[in-house]
């Protein structure tokens, strides 16, 4: 079983026995599109909700643009269709969008904005979300097993220095 | 950020960071925390994935104190350190108080306050150098995957640019072992103003 890593701003596609994996989602969001019949999936690691207006129309590579939800999701749909998947057979998983720090400012609400923008795109393409794990204040690493459709989300357990020391001593 | 600084400006930026770095070393020495022996500063432009992996494996669980900086210098500041370092800080503080056991809450609070003093020591000296005013928000200390914590700082820059200016000072033990790293991600305008005040564009 091979693991294909999806870095920030990337989208990758895989089929059958491949595991798609993206690390350390904080306010970033991963949208996974999956055809359970054909066992084909695409995974994104989205950094920002929307392309700024002044950037629209500029020539940008797929890698650069896919850091935006409103570019990544349409690109994924397009590429999956090119691979022979029908849009109506797709289901979606949405993970991430945490607010890692409590400090309040509009900028720092980007986790929520990433989730909202991703869901808006999925609604536009009429792709149902079968599992969503978003928000909160924890980092997440996501694995998607294309063969089985299994989604594994790993988080870290918060601990204080003292609690960790006890744990270390016990072991 | 409207442009990129050249080699000379980047060298000045590293010089400025060393002012903060030396201030922190002095702060450690005053507290008799002599394990921290030296500071090493680097200013560079990094792409988003490189920022996430700057401190090693982006999935590595670390502590990170996050502050916003306002005033004549603006940006986001992190102080990233690992669990050993957190223990070192809190154990030292306990010894100073003659109190061997603290509740988790007191220990976390003490850690936050220690980091607060450290980042203020770092930035106050940098601000004093050009008589500028810099306001740091009280740092929020969080423990999680370092990649998830650091990408938070890139949001504004990455709306427009593919690479961002990252200024960092690493604190090292005499053995060369990493103790902790201050990561400062400034706004272009404010760092340009600071460099002018520092005399970097005149020399």
Interface residues (C-beta under 8 A of the other chain):
Chain A: X7 X8 X9 X23 X24 X25 X26 X27 X28 X47 X48 X52 X55 X64 X67 X98 X100 X101 X102 X103 X105 X107 X108 X110 X137 X138 X139 X140 X141 X156 X158 X159 X160 X161 X162 X163 X164 X165
Chain B: X48 X49 X52 X58 X59 X61 X66 X68 X83 X86 X87 X90 X102 X103 X104 X105 X107 X108 X111 X137 X140 X142 X143 X144 X145 X146 X147 X148 X149 X151 X152 X154 X155 X156 X158 X159 X160 X162
